[in-house]
Each structure stands twice: as C-alpha cells, then as structure tokens.
Amino acid sequence: MVGAGVVGLAIARRLAMAGREVIVLESEGHIGGGISSRNSEVIHAGIYYPKDSLKARFCVEGRAALYDFCASHGVPHRRCGKILVAASEDQRDQVLAIQAKAAANGVADLRLIDHAEMKAMEPEVEGLIGLHSPSTGIVDSHALMLALQGDAESHGAMMAFHSSVDSGCAENGRIRLEISGDEQTSLTANLLILSAGLSSPRIARAIAGVPSATIPASRFAKGNYFSLSRRAPFSRLVYPVPEPGGLGTHLTLDMSGRGRFGPDVEWLTTDDERTIDYRVDPARSDKFYSAIRRYWPGLRDGELAPDYSGVRPKLSVPGEPDADFLIQDHHTHGVAGLIALYGIESPGLTSSLAIADHVAHIALNN
C-alpha cells in the first residue's frame, strides 16, 4: 500500500491483523509526514456531515473505536468536550440546524446551552447560545500513529521509507509499481491500496490502466494556524459556526493545554502537492483577530504568533458544499486489485479506524 499517514497505518494494521502480507510505501523518511502531522488533533463527534455520508458514518464509528484504541494502547488523549458558539442572532438557525444534523447522524449527546450556562462553563466565551459536545476530544496524533505502526509491524507489516511511486501499470489482475528512493525498485502486488493523501490523484494518474475519468482533480485548501502566547483560559475547545471549506477559525488545545487557532481557508492555485509552501504569512493574523474576537473578545493585540499550516485534499471547488470521502474499488474504476482513497480530509483522523475496517472489508471480500 502507499502512504504511512494515520489512515494508511490504520489500514496496514487492519490488513496485517487479518493475515495479509503488507508493505507500506512512504516517500518520506518517517510516518505521518503529510496531512497527519499538520492537523488540529481533534477527535470529532460527527455533528457536521450529511446524513448517511461516509464522513458521518465513519466519524461516529471511528470516534468510538479511537477512544477505545487510545485507552488500550496508552495513547495520550482527553475527552475535553467543545462548545459550538452562535455569536450573533443570524447564526442561531445554523446552530440549530447542526444540532438536528448531528441527531440524524446518531450523535445523541449534544446539548443546547444558553448564554448563562455557556459563561458558567467557559467564562471568557461570548455568544447568544451554544451547543455542548461532550464527546469531542483531543489526541496526540504522533503517539497514535506510532501505536498503529507498532501493531501493524507486530503482525508482520513492513515499512518502506524513502520509497516514492514514480509510475505503474495495471495488467493481468496485478499492479506493477516503479519505485525510486535509496535505490530503484520494481514491485508487483495483487492488491494496491492508494492512501497517499494529497498525492493520491497524482500517483493514480501515473499508473497505466487507471481510467483518467475516475481520478479527481488535485485541489488543495491550505489552513493556517496561529498559537496563543499565553496559556489558554479555556478547558474545552471552542468553535464558531462553520464556514465554506472548513469549520471556521476555532480554538483547539494540545495535550499540554497550549492554545492554537485555525485553520482558516486559503485555496491554493497549484495542483502539485510537491510545490506547496507551508509557511504561515503573519499578515493573515488580522483576519484571525477579528474572527476569534466574535466569540472571545478578551483576546489582546499581539497575542497571536504564526504557528503551522496544513493542506486539505478537496474534491469540491470553492463555493460548493464539501464533498464526501471517495473510496473507489474495481466496481468504479475497473482495475482489479486497486482501492484508491481520495479527499480524505477532516474528519479523517477521527475516522481512521472505521475507514480501515471499510477498506479491509473490500479487500478481503473481493
């Protein structure tokens, strides 16, 4: 399989535990060098996504599985909860609609709170009403990936770092890959799982026999994060109502209690993930201050510092609703032995174990 991010590692673990011989090809020299190392590390409850979508299903299933996995494997995590804030009257209906969508997805623990209760829970938050999500949490994503890698390797999976897929060919029910890195190598597999994040469309286009019409265009939305220079005066995550392309500039906490804000949505013009500039422009802080102060007016000038950025693989274009996860097998693209994952953005980390179960079901029953 291709890709040693959190989803790829979860799939490798699941297939290795099922007795399959697994080799994970990763272009970087370590696990989680792409999307998985550049996210907010939030365990999502599953409240935003359309009913019966893969995102809704996998997020709800994956969240429960992830909490269990973290507890059994000693992965640092915390079920801290979050508050979704309607900062003005025009956002009230959006919050109520999110509550209804969450209920349709099987998220039954959301609770509407008024201004007084919100202030009692988080004194520095301002808003008309809020939704309290007690099952939202945070996780040490690197520790999670190390635990997944450990399980996979203990069941026989092998990691091949510095291994970039240059080209390939689907023929006679098998897939041959040409791999560069420390040395040029050819590898032929009965089953290829393409879970390469931002690189999945480019790699798929390099494999002869994969119909180009089934491969989505490479579209990238960069999300910038700013950190808080003092300890965050919050015990829960705080979110505004979602915005097009993302969930709004929200407050998240890491396992040490450090506060960070983001991501915003910056659509990139490049279609080659290898040319992405991950630097955070300090000038973007102006919009961060104004967005954050809608729910936290106590943020003072000069308290935000550029931190890091991540990039989401988008299947929709600006102005369109967010697309669902796209997981293709031979029924879609006609290539025997290929399972391709595209557009695995948020809530990909939360959904990783559920996605692994889904992919393994396809792989083991075809």
C-alpha positions as CSV (number, residue, x, y, z in Angstrom):
1,M,0.0,0.0,0.0
2,V,1.0,3.6,-0.5
3,G,1.0,6.2,2.4
4,A,2.1,6.0,6.0
5,G,-0.2,8.6,7.4
6,V,-2.8,7.9,10.1
7,V,-5.3,6.4,7.6
8,G,-2.7,4.3,5.8
9,L,-1.2,3.0,9.0
10,A,-4.7,2.1,10.3
11,I,-5.4,0.2,7.1
12,A,-2.0,-1.6,7.2
13,R,-2.7,-2.6,10.8
14,R,-6.1,-3.9,10.0
15,L,-4.9,-6.0,7.0
16,A,-1.8,-7.3,8.8
17,M,-4.0,-8.4,11.7
18,A,-6.2,-10.3,9.1
19,G,-3.1,-12.2,8.0
20,R,-2.3,-10.3,4.8
21,E,1.3,-9.6,3.7
22,V,1.6,-5.8,3.9
23,I,4.3,-3.5,2.6
24,V,3.7,0.2,3.2
25,L,5.5,2.5,0.7
26,E,6.2,6.0,2.1
27,S,8.1,8.7,0.2
28,E,9.2,10.4,3.5
29,G,11.7,9.0,5.9
30,H,9.1,8.7,8.7
31,I,5.4,8.1,9.3
32,G,2.8,10.9,9.2
33,G,4.9,13.4,7.2
34,G,1.9,14.9,5.3
35,I,-1.6,15.7,6.4
36,S,-1.4,13.6,9.5
37,S,1.3,15.8,11.1
38,R,-0.5,19.1,10.2
39,N,-4.0,18.9,11.7
40,S,-5.7,20.1,14.8
41,E,-5.5,16.7,16.5
42,V,-9.3,16.9,17.3
43,I,-11.4,13.8,17.9
44,H,-14.6,14.9,16.2
45,A,-18.1,13.9,17.4
46,G,-19.6,13.7,13.9
47,I,-22.0,16.6,14.0
48,Y,-21.4,18.4,10.8
49,Y,-21.8,15.9,8.0
50,P,-24.8,15.0,5.8
51,K,-26.8,12.0,7.0
52,D,-25.7,8.7,5.5
53,S,-22.5,10.2,4.1
54,L,-19.2,8.3,4.6
55,K,-17.9,11.2,6.7
56,A,-20.9,11.0,9.1
57,R,-20.8,7.2,9.3
58,F,-17.0,6.8,9.7
59,C,-16.7,9.7,12.1
60,V,-19.3,8.4,14.5
61,E,-18.0,4.8,14.3
62,G,-14.3,5.9,14.2
63,R,-14.7,8.2,17.2
64,A,-15.8,5.3,19.5
65,A,-13.2,3.0,18.1
66,L,-10.5,5.7,18.5
67,Y,-11.3,6.3,22.2
68,D,-11.1,2.6,22.8
69,F,-7.8,2.2,20.9
70,C,-6.2,5.1,22.7
71,A,-7.3,3.8,26.1
72,S,-6.0,0.2,25.4
73,H,-2.7,1.4,23.8
74,G,-1.8,4.2,26.2
75,V,-2.1,6.9,23.6
76,P,-2.4,10.4,25.3
77,H,-5.9,11.8,24.7
78,R,-8.5,13.7,26.5
79,R,-12.3,13.8,26.1
80,C,-12.4,17.6,26.9
81,G,-15.6,18.4,25.0
82,K,-16.3,21.5,22.9
83,I,-18.7,24.4,22.6
84,L,-20.1,25.5,19.3
85,V,-20.9,29.2,19.6
86,A,-23.6,31.2,17.9
87,A,-22.0,34.6,18.3
88,S,-24.9,36.6,16.8
89,E,-28.6,36.2,16.1
90,D,-28.1,35.4,12.5
91,Q,-26.1,32.3,13.5
92,R,-28.8,30.9,15.8
93,D,-30.5,28.9,13.0
94,Q,-27.2,27.5,11.8
95,V,-26.5,26.1,15.3
96,L,-30.0,24.6,15.5
97,A,-29.6,23.0,12.1
98,I,-26.2,21.5,13.1
99,Q,-27.9,20.0,16.2
100,A,-30.6,18.4,14.0
101,K,-28.0,17.1,11.6
102,A,-26.0,15.6,14.5
103,A,-29.1,13.8,15.8
104,A,-29.7,12.3,12.4
105,N,-26.1,11.0,12.4
106,G,-26.6,9.3,15.7
107,V,-24.8,11.9,17.9
108,A,-27.2,11.9,20.8
109,D,-25.2,13.7,23.5
110,L,-25.3,17.3,22.1
111,R,-27.0,19.8,24.4
112,L,-28.2,23.3,23.6
113,I,-26.9,25.8,26.3
114,D,-27.9,29.4,26.8
115,H,-25.6,32.3,27.4
116,A,-25.6,31.9,31.2
117,E,-24.6,28.3,31.1
118,M,-22.0,28.9,28.5
119,K,-20.4,31.6,30.7
120,A,-20.5,29.2,33.6
121,M,-18.7,26.6,31.6
122,E,-16.2,28.9,29.8
123,P,-16.3,32.4,31.4
124,E,-14.3,34.1,28.6
125,V,-16.6,32.9,25.8
126,E,-19.2,35.3,24.5
127,G,-22.3,34.2,22.5
128,L,-26.0,34.0,22.4
129,I,-26.4,30.2,22.6
130,G,-24.1,27.3,22.2
131,L,-24.0,23.5,21.5
132,H,-22.1,21.5,24.1
133,S,-20.5,18.4,22.6
134,P,-19.1,16.3,25.5
135,S,-17.7,13.5,23.2
136,T,-15.3,15.8,21.3
137,G,-11.7,15.4,22.4
138,I,-8.1,15.7,21.5
139,V,-5.3,13.2,20.8
140,D,-1.6,13.1,20.4
141,S,-1.6,12.3,16.7
142,H,2.1,11.2,16.6
143,A,1.6,8.8,19.5
144,L,-1.5,7.5,17.8
145,M,0.4,6.8,14.6
146,L,3.3,5.2,16.5
147,A,0.8,2.8,18.2
148,L,-0.8,1.9,14.8
149,Q,2.6,1.3,13.3
150,G,3.6,-0.9,16.2
151,D,0.5,-3.0,15.9
152,A,1.0,-3.3,12.1
153,E,4.6,-4.3,12.4
154,S,4.0,-6.8,15.2
155,H,1.6,-8.6,12.9
156,G,4.2,-8.6,10.0
157,A,3.7,-5.4,8.1
158,M,6.8,-3.8,6.7
159,M,7.5,-0.1,6.3
160,A,9.5,1.0,3.2
161,F,10.5,4.6,3.8
162,H,12.1,6.9,1.1
163,S,10.0,5.0,-1.4
164,S,8.3,7.1,-4.0
165,V,6.0,5.7,-6.6
166,D,7.1,7.1,-9.9
167,S,4.9,5.0,-12.3
168,G,3.0,1.8,-12.6
169,C,0.9,-0.5,-14.7
170,A,-2.2,-2.5,-14.1
171,E,-2.1,-5.7,-16.0
172,N,-3.3,-9.3,-15.8
173,G,-5.1,-8.6,-12.5
174,R,-1.9,-7.4,-10.8
175,I,-0.3,-3.9,-10.4
176,R,3.4,-3.3,-11.0
177,L,5.0,-0.2,-9.5
178,E,8.3,1.5,-10.3
179,I,9.7,2.9,-7.0
180,S,12.5,5.3,-6.5
181,G,14.3,6.3,-3.3
182,D,17.5,4.9,-1.9
183,E,17.5,2.6,-5.0
184,Q,15.3,2.0,-8.0
185,T,12.9,-0.9,-7.4
186,S,10.0,-2.7,-9.1
187,L,7.2,-4.2,-7.0
188,T,4.2,-6.2,-8.2
189,A,1.2,-6.6,-6.0
190,N,-2.1,-8.4,-6.1
191,L,-3.7,-5.6,-4.1
192,L,-2.7,-1.9,-4.1
193,I,-4.3,0.5,-1.6
194,L,-3.6,4.1,-2.5
195,S,-3.9,6.1,0.7
196,A,-1.4,8.9,-0.1
197,G,-3.4,11.9,0.9
198,L,-2.5,14.9,-1.2
199,S,-0.5,12.7,-3.6
200,S,-3.3,10.1,-4.4
201,P,-4.5,11.7,-7.6
202,R,-1.0,12.3,-9.0
203,I,0.1,8.7,-8.2
204,A,-3.1,7.3,-9.7
205,R,-2.5,9.2,-12.9
206,A,0.9,7.7,-13.1
207,I,-0.5,4.1,-13.1
208,A,-1.2,3.0,-16.7
209,G,-4.7,1.4,-16.9
210,V,-6.4,3.5,-14.3
211,P,-9.1,5.5,-16.3
212,S,-8.3,9.2,-16.0
213,A,-12.1,10.0,-15.8
214,T,-12.2,8.2,-12.4
215,I,-9.3,10.2,-10.9
216,P,-10.4,13.5,-9.3
217,A,-8.5,16.7,-9.9
218,S,-5.9,17.8,-7.3
219,R,-7.4,20.7,-5.4
220,F,-5.8,22.0,-2.2
221,A,-7.1,24.2,0.6
222,K,-4.4,25.4,3.0
223,G,-5.3,26.0,6.6
224,N,-3.1,28.3,8.7
225,Y,-2.8,28.1,12.4
226,F,-1.7,30.8,15.0
227,S,-0.7,30.0,18.5
228,L,-1.6,31.9,21.7
229,S,1.4,33.4,23.5
230,R,-0.1,32.8,27.0
231,R,-1.8,29.8,28.5
232,A,-5.3,29.4,27.1
233,P,-8.0,30.4,29.6
234,F,-10.3,27.5,28.4
235,S,-10.8,23.9,29.4
236,R,-12.8,23.0,26.3
237,L,-12.5,23.5,22.5
238,V,-14.4,26.5,21.2
239,Y,-15.8,26.6,17.7
240,P,-17.7,29.2,15.7
241,V,-20.3,28.2,13.1
242,P,-18.7,26.5,10.1
243,E,-17.5,28.5,7.0
244,P,-17.2,27.4,3.4
245,G,-14.4,24.9,3.1
246,G,-13.8,24.4,6.8
247,L,-15.1,24.6,10.3
248,G,-14.1,28.2,11.0
249,T,-11.3,29.7,13.0
250,H,-11.7,27.7,16.2
251,L,-9.7,27.3,19.4
252,T,-8.1,23.9,20.0
253,L,-5.9,22.7,22.8
254,D,-3.0,20.3,22.7
255,M,-2.2,17.8,25.4
256,S,-0.2,20.4,27.3
257,G,-3.0,22.9,27.3
258,R,-1.4,25.2,24.7
259,G,-4.0,27.1,22.7
260,R,-3.9,27.4,18.9
261,F,-6.4,28.9,16.5
262,G,-7.3,27.8,13.0
263,P,-7.5,26.7,10.4
264,D,-8.6,29.4,8.0
265,V,-9.3,28.5,4.4
266,E,-6.7,29.5,1.7
267,W,-7.4,27.9,-1.6
268,L,-4.1,27.2,-3.5
269,T,-3.6,27.6,-7.2
270,T,-1.0,24.7,-7.6
271,D,-2.2,21.2,-8.5
272,D,1.2,19.7,-7.5
273,E,1.5,19.0,-3.8
274,R,5.3,18.9,-4.0
275,T,5.3,22.7,-4.6
276,I,3.2,23.7,-1.6
277,D,4.6,26.4,0.6
278,Y,3.7,25.6,4.2
279,R,4.9,28.9,5.7
280,V,2.3,30.9,7.6
281,D,2.0,34.5,6.5
282,P,2.0,36.7,9.6
283,A,-0.3,39.2,7.8
284,R,-3.1,36.7,8.0
285,S,-3.4,37.4,11.7
286,D,-5.6,40.4,11.1
287,K,-8.5,38.2,10.0
288,F,-7.7,35.8,12.8
289,Y,-8.1,38.5,15.4
290,S,-11.4,39.6,14.1
291,A,-12.8,36.1,13.7
292,I,-11.7,35.0,17.2
293,R,-13.0,38.1,18.9
294,R,-16.5,37.3,17.8
295,Y,-16.5,34.5,20.5
296,W,-13.5,35.6,22.6
297,P,-13.4,39.4,22.9
298,G,-10.7,39.1,25.6
299,L,-8.0,38.3,23.0
300,R,-5.4,41.1,23.2
301,D,-3.4,42.6,20.4
302,G,0.0,40.9,19.9
303,E,-1.0,37.6,21.5
304,L,-1.1,35.5,18.3
305,A,2.0,34.1,16.6
306,P,2.3,32.2,13.3
307,D,2.4,28.5,14.1
308,Y,2.0,25.9,11.3
309,S,-0.2,25.1,8.4
310,G,-1.8,22.0,6.8
311,V,-3.4,21.4,3.5
312,R,-6.7,19.5,2.8
313,P,-7.2,17.5,-0.4
314,K,-10.5,18.9,-1.7
315,L,-12.9,17.2,-4.1
316,S,-15.1,20.2,-4.3
317,V,-14.4,23.7,-5.7
318,P,-14.7,27.0,-3.9
319,G,-18.3,27.8,-3.3
320,E,-19.5,24.2,-3.5
321,P,-20.6,22.2,-0.4
322,D,-17.8,19.9,0.9
323,A,-17.6,16.6,-0.9
324,D,-17.7,13.2,0.9
325,F,-14.8,10.9,1.2
326,L,-14.2,9.0,-2.1
327,I,-13.1,5.3,-1.8
328,Q,-13.0,3.5,-5.2
329,D,-12.6,-0.2,-6.0
330,H,-12.8,-2.1,-9.2
331,H,-16.6,-1.5,-9.4
332,T,-15.8,2.2,-10.0
333,H,-12.6,2.3,-12.0
334,G,-12.5,-1.3,-13.4
335,V,-8.9,-2.0,-12.2
336,A,-8.7,-5.3,-10.4
337,G,-6.7,-5.1,-7.1
338,L,-6.8,-1.3,-6.7
339,I,-8.5,0.5,-3.8
340,A,-8.0,4.3,-4.1
341,L,-8.8,6.8,-1.4
342,Y,-9.3,10.4,-2.4
343,G,-10.3,13.5,-0.5
344,I,-9.6,12.1,3.0
345,E,-9.6,15.3,4.8
346,S,-11.3,16.2,8.2
347,P,-12.6,14.1,9.9
348,G,-10.0,11.6,8.5
349,L,-8.0,11.2,11.7
350,T,-11.2,10.5,13.8
351,S,-12.4,8.2,11.1
352,S,-9.2,6.3,10.5
353,L,-10.1,3.0,12.2
354,A,-13.5,3.0,10.6
355,I,-12.1,3.7,7.2
356,A,-9.6,0.8,7.8
357,D,-12.4,-1.6,8.6
358,H,-14.3,-0.5,5.4
359,V,-11.2,-0.9,3.2
360,A,-10.4,-4.2,4.7
361,H,-13.9,-5.4,4.1
362,I,-13.5,-4.6,0.4
363,A,-10.0,-6.1,0.2
364,L,-10.9,-9.3,2.0
365,N,-14.1,-10.0,0.2
366,N,-13.1,-9.4,-3.4
